[in-house]
Amino acid sequence: MKKTAITIVFGLFLFSLFAQQGGKQVIYTDKAPKPIGPYSQGILAGNTLYLAGQIAIDPKTGKMDTADIESEIRRVLKNLGKVLSAGGMNYINIVKATIYTTDLKYFKTINAIYGEYFKETPPARETVQVAGLPGKAHVEISAIAVK
């Protein structure tokens, strides 16, 4: 009986702690680049994972991987995948993605490589040309995934 009471009290404590945080959990992995500002790599709220935009930072070196546009896009998608994995999900769970690029001339290349990751049931998406991105990146991708 005593163990049951302790278990219930502990459960209520965890529930209240979770409720105080607005029902959200910070997702972090050292296999993706560390945030370079006041944001989280991902936030899990219920069964929805909101992924911060990823650029082509190599998490091992902390340096940008911009040797060419193809390797940059692949690094961005790998980084996104690492955060997905830390949140218990994978690419198939992505329901919405936003691609930012500094030049729409990369659109065809972005689509080709992006398509390798989303062969079936690709998520809803938009691609937006922007004036600039952090670290002189050419591509940034953010996403929303659902279990």
Backbone bond lengths (Angstrom), bond angles and torsions (degrees), N, CA, C in turn:
res aa  C-N    CA-C-N  psi(-1)  N-CA   C-N-CA  omega(-1)  CA-C   N-CA-C  phi
1 M - - - 1.449 - - 1.532 110.35 -
2 K 1.339 115.99 -40.68 1.456 120.84 -179.58 1.530 110.91 -64.25
3 K 1.356 116.64 -41.60 1.464 120.85 178.24 1.515 111.04 -62.75
4 T 1.324 117.46 -39.47 1.461 122.01 179.62 1.522 110.43 -63.15
5 A 1.337 116.52 -43.68 1.467 120.77 179.52 1.529 110.68 -63.81
6 I 1.317 116.10 -42.10 1.468 120.29 178.98 1.526 109.97 -64.41
7 T 1.320 116.38 -42.75 1.470 120.89 178.79 1.520 110.87 -61.23
8 I 1.322 117.15 -43.31 1.473 121.21 179.90 1.519 110.35 -64.79
9 V 1.317 117.32 -45.38 1.470 121.20 179.54 1.531 110.04 -61.49
10 F 1.325 116.93 -45.20 1.461 120.92 179.35 1.529 110.36 -62.41
11 G 1.321 116.68 -42.99 1.467 121.05 177.74 1.521 111.89 -60.72
12 L 1.328 116.27 -43.26 1.470 120.12 177.75 1.525 111.37 -64.55
13 F 1.336 116.27 -38.07 1.465 120.60 176.51 1.525 110.71 -60.86
14 L 1.347 116.83 -48.10 1.464 120.20 179.23 1.526 111.04 -62.71
15 F 1.327 116.52 -41.87 1.464 120.21 178.88 1.524 110.75 -61.15
16 S 1.339 117.50 -44.69 1.466 119.90 -178.81 1.528 110.71 -67.13
17 L 1.329 116.68 -37.04 1.464 120.44 177.23 1.524 110.30 -62.76
18 F 1.326 116.06 -45.40 1.462 121.38 178.58 1.526 110.47 -62.87
19 A 1.330 117.13 -42.51 1.469 121.57 -179.39 1.525 110.93 -65.35
20 Q 1.344 117.55 -36.75 1.453 121.17 178.99 1.523 111.48 -64.55
21 Q 1.310 117.38 -29.90 1.457 121.20 179.42 1.518 111.24 -85.20
22 G 1.317 116.58 10.47 1.454 120.07 179.30 1.520 112.15 74.07
23 G 1.324 117.14 19.57 1.454 120.28 179.18 1.507 112.96 69.90
24 K 1.309 117.35 26.71 1.464 119.18 -179.81 1.523 110.62 -120.07
25 Q 1.328 113.44 150.38 1.458 120.91 -179.77 1.519 108.65 -126.52
26 V 1.319 116.53 130.87 1.455 121.02 176.92 1.523 108.78 -75.26
27 I 1.319 116.22 131.86 1.463 122.34 176.78 1.519 107.42 -105.72
28 Y 1.324 115.37 127.65 1.471 120.73 179.99 1.519 109.69 -142.41
29 T 1.315 115.94 139.74 1.456 121.63 172.45 1.525 109.13 -142.31
30 D 1.314 116.08 141.24 1.467 119.40 175.68 1.525 111.13 -79.97
31 K 1.335 117.33 0.03 1.467 121.67 176.85 1.522 112.07 -85.01
32 A 1.330 116.24 -5.30 1.469 122.58 174.18 1.525 106.76 -120.27
33 P 1.329 117.23 162.97 1.470 119.00 -179.45 1.526 112.17 -59.26
34 K 1.318 115.46 142.26 1.460 120.54 175.08 1.524 108.14 -66.00
35 P 1.319 117.53 143.83 1.466 119.18 176.46 1.533 110.67 -57.39
36 I 1.325 115.94 138.35 1.465 120.58 -179.21 1.528 111.12 -100.53
37 G 1.311 115.82 17.19 1.459 121.86 179.33 1.518 109.31 -162.29
38 P 1.335 116.49 -171.59 1.465 120.43 -178.97 1.537 111.76 -81.48
39 Y 1.317 115.87 72.59 1.464 121.74 176.91 1.519 108.80 -151.24
40 S 1.311 115.78 166.46 1.468 122.31 178.98 1.518 109.50 -103.69
41 Q 1.322 116.89 152.14 1.465 120.54 174.98 1.519 110.18 -61.86
42 G 1.317 115.43 -37.10 1.454 120.43 178.62 1.512 110.44 -158.74
43 I 1.325 115.49 155.68 1.458 122.11 174.81 1.522 107.10 -129.46
44 L 1.327 115.96 124.19 1.456 121.75 176.63 1.522 107.41 -99.22
45 A 1.325 115.99 119.87 1.462 122.53 178.12 1.523 106.60 -124.80
46 G 1.314 115.68 106.59 1.464 119.36 -174.39 1.514 108.87 66.12
47 N 1.333 116.41 -123.65 1.467 119.86 179.48 1.531 111.57 -103.82
48 T 1.338 116.46 15.53 1.459 121.30 -178.48 1.522 110.39 -112.38
49 L 1.326 115.34 130.49 1.462 121.83 179.06 1.520 108.39 -111.54
50 Y 1.321 115.89 120.31 1.464 122.84 177.35 1.525 106.90 -99.35
51 L 1.329 115.81 118.44 1.461 120.61 -175.98 1.525 110.29 -103.21
52 A 1.318 115.21 128.48 1.464 120.11 175.91 1.525 109.11 -65.16
53 G 1.310 115.32 155.25 1.458 120.03 177.18 1.517 110.88 -59.09
54 Q 1.315 115.47 136.98 1.460 121.69 178.25 1.526 108.87 -111.84
55 I 1.326 114.33 137.86 1.460 120.56 172.24 1.525 106.82 -115.19
56 A 1.313 117.02 -178.11 1.471 121.54 -170.64 1.521 113.90 -86.60
57 I 1.321 117.23 46.96 1.459 120.17 174.37 1.516 108.39 -82.64
58 D 1.326 116.44 128.97 1.461 121.31 174.43 1.524 106.55 -76.54
59 P 1.350 118.09 117.31 1.467 119.47 -176.01 1.531 113.96 -64.51
60 K 1.324 118.11 -22.24 1.466 120.63 179.66 1.521 111.94 -76.84
61 T 1.335 116.74 -39.50 1.466 120.42 -176.20 1.522 113.14 -101.99
62 G 1.334 117.03 -22.32 1.461 121.05 -175.90 1.522 112.71 77.99
63 K 1.321 116.51 6.83 1.470 121.09 -178.58 1.529 110.35 -103.45
64 M 1.331 114.77 153.72 1.459 120.87 178.07 1.524 110.54 -69.56
65 D 1.330 115.71 140.44 1.460 123.02 177.32 1.532 107.20 -105.42
66 T 1.319 115.45 81.08 1.471 120.43 -176.53 1.524 111.56 -121.80
67 A 1.323 116.86 34.07 1.474 121.02 179.49 1.527 110.04 -56.05
68 D 1.325 116.04 -41.03 1.465 121.89 175.09 1.520 107.04 -155.34
69 I 1.311 117.05 164.67 1.461 121.06 -174.04 1.527 111.92 -63.31
70 E 1.330 118.17 -35.32 1.462 120.69 179.86 1.530 111.63 -63.55
71 S 1.331 116.66 -48.09 1.469 118.97 179.99 1.525 110.81 -67.15
72 E 1.311 117.16 -31.92 1.460 120.43 177.83 1.531 110.58 -64.61
73 I 1.316 116.93 -47.26 1.467 120.83 -179.86 1.530 110.25 -63.21
74 R 1.320 117.06 -42.95 1.469 120.20 179.46 1.532 111.18 -62.48
75 R 1.325 117.66 -40.62 1.467 121.47 178.52 1.525 109.66 -64.01
76 V 1.314 117.95 -42.61 1.468 121.81 178.73 1.534 109.56 -58.36
77 L 1.325 116.68 -47.95 1.465 120.65 -178.71 1.528 111.82 -68.07
78 K 1.335 117.95 -35.61 1.469 120.66 175.36 1.523 110.10 -62.89
79 N 1.336 116.26 -45.20 1.464 120.49 179.47 1.531 110.63 -59.99
80 L 1.320 116.00 -43.63 1.466 120.96 177.93 1.533 109.58 -60.10
81 G 1.327 116.57 -42.64 1.462 121.60 179.57 1.513 113.10 -61.93
82 K 1.321 117.52 -36.23 1.468 121.07 179.85 1.528 110.84 -66.95
83 V 1.326 116.63 -38.84 1.467 119.82 177.95 1.529 109.68 -70.62
84 L 1.318 116.66 -40.80 1.471 120.01 174.92 1.523 110.33 -54.96
85 S 1.326 116.67 -49.03 1.454 122.37 -179.19 1.531 111.30 -59.85
86 A 1.320 116.85 -41.70 1.471 120.63 178.78 1.527 111.10 -63.28
87 G 1.326 116.50 -26.47 1.457 121.42 177.14 1.519 113.30 -91.97
88 G 1.344 116.65 8.17 1.451 121.04 177.81 1.519 113.87 77.78
89 M 1.322 116.64 24.05 1.460 120.87 -178.17 1.520 110.39 -131.64
90 N 1.339 115.74 179.53 1.458 121.59 174.61 1.525 108.66 -145.20
91 Y 1.323 116.35 -174.42 1.468 121.03 -173.72 1.528 113.02 -57.46
92 I 1.312 118.09 -32.77 1.464 121.10 -178.32 1.528 111.27 -63.56
93 N 1.345 117.18 -22.76 1.463 121.78 179.95 1.526 113.62 -79.79
94 I 1.325 117.89 -12.69 1.467 120.17 -178.89 1.528 109.77 -70.64
95 V 1.332 115.21 126.81 1.465 120.83 179.07 1.529 111.68 -108.45
96 K 1.336 116.33 -18.43 1.467 120.75 -177.02 1.517 108.81 -151.10
97 A 1.318 116.71 133.21 1.468 121.47 177.32 1.524 109.30 -134.49
98 T 1.308 115.02 150.03 1.459 121.53 173.19 1.520 107.57 -126.00
99 I 1.327 115.43 127.07 1.460 121.28 178.01 1.524 107.66 -109.78
100 Y 1.311 114.80 127.31 1.461 121.39 174.62 1.517 106.88 -109.80
101 T 1.315 117.21 134.36 1.455 121.02 177.04 1.529 109.30 -138.35
102 T 1.304 115.47 148.37 1.465 119.49 179.28 1.521 112.02 -80.79
103 D 1.339 117.07 -10.22 1.465 119.61 179.49 1.529 109.52 -157.05
104 L 1.316 116.07 122.43 1.467 120.30 -179.74 1.530 112.97 -67.42
105 K 1.323 118.16 -6.12 1.464 119.47 174.31 1.531 110.40 -63.79
106 Y 1.347 117.57 -18.59 1.464 122.36 177.92 1.526 112.51 -84.73
107 F 1.340 117.33 -3.55 1.469 121.85 -172.07 1.530 112.90 -54.11
108 K 1.323 117.53 -46.76 1.464 121.13 -178.43 1.530 111.17 -63.11
109 T 1.322 117.31 -42.74 1.461 121.74 179.33 1.527 110.67 -67.59
110 I 1.323 116.17 -42.62 1.469 120.52 177.13 1.525 109.40 -57.64
111 N 1.328 116.89 -49.22 1.467 121.11 -178.93 1.526 111.81 -59.28
112 A 1.320 117.09 -43.52 1.465 120.59 -177.73 1.527 111.14 -62.13
113 I 1.317 117.23 -47.32 1.467 120.59 -178.27 1.522 110.66 -73.20
114 Y 1.306 117.63 -42.36 1.469 123.03 177.44 1.527 109.27 -56.74
115 G 1.321 116.82 -41.61 1.461 122.13 -179.93 1.517 113.63 -62.33
116 E 1.337 117.76 -25.51 1.462 121.05 176.27 1.528 111.47 -66.43
117 Y 1.313 116.52 -28.49 1.462 122.16 -178.42 1.525 112.36 -90.17
118 F 1.338 116.78 -19.54 1.465 121.61 -176.18 1.521 109.79 -131.18
119 K 1.328 115.68 68.45 1.464 121.25 -176.75 1.528 111.99 -71.99
120 E 1.328 116.49 -40.43 1.464 121.50 -179.80 1.523 109.08 -119.78
121 T 1.288 115.88 145.42 1.469 123.78 179.55 1.534 112.87 42.61
122 P 1.337 116.85 61.64 1.467 118.76 178.31 1.532 110.53 -63.76
123 P 1.314 115.86 151.70 1.467 119.73 -179.02 1.529 111.92 -72.45
124 A 1.319 115.47 164.42 1.460 120.58 169.20 1.529 106.41 -62.47
125 R 1.334 116.27 151.28 1.468 117.80 -173.37 1.518 111.00 -162.56
126 E 1.312 115.11 153.92 1.459 120.93 165.63 1.514 107.68 -134.57
127 T 1.327 114.68 155.39 1.457 121.80 176.33 1.522 106.72 -123.42
128 V 1.322 115.85 128.90 1.456 121.57 -174.15 1.522 109.54 -126.80
129 Q 1.325 116.29 131.81 1.461 119.73 172.97 1.519 108.17 -84.89
130 V 1.333 116.07 133.21 1.455 122.28 -178.74 1.531 109.65 -124.82
131 A 1.313 115.69 161.39 1.464 120.28 -178.72 1.519 112.52 -70.99
132 G 1.316 117.37 -31.89 1.456 120.33 -179.47 1.510 111.14 -166.41
133 L 1.333 115.43 160.74 1.457 122.79 177.99 1.526 108.71 -133.88
134 P 1.344 117.90 159.11 1.467 120.10 179.60 1.523 112.23 -58.19
135 G 1.309 116.07 146.94 1.466 121.57 175.30 1.514 114.43 64.34
136 K 1.317 116.77 21.56 1.465 122.40 -177.55 1.529 112.42 59.46
137 A 1.339 115.31 28.42 1.463 120.84 176.80 1.525 109.44 -65.90
138 H 1.322 115.24 154.98 1.462 121.31 175.93 1.525 111.27 -102.06
139 V 1.352 115.96 -19.04 1.463 122.00 -176.53 1.533 109.91 -141.93
140 E 1.328 116.20 138.74 1.459 123.53 171.42 1.518 107.32 -138.39
141 I 1.328 116.30 139.15 1.471 120.46 178.82 1.517 109.25 -129.91
142 S 1.335 115.22 131.14 1.469 121.74 171.46 1.520 107.38 -117.96
143 A 1.330 116.74 162.83 1.472 118.62 -175.59 1.518 111.72 -156.41
144 I 1.317 114.31 164.88 1.454 124.21 171.66 1.519 106.70 -126.42
145 A 1.333 116.26 130.27 1.466 121.21 -179.54 1.528 109.07 -125.45
146 V 1.324 115.32 150.06 1.462 121.42 -178.64 1.520 109.03 -133.29
147 K 1.347 115.96 134.95 1.476 121.24 175.93 1.491 109.63 -80.28
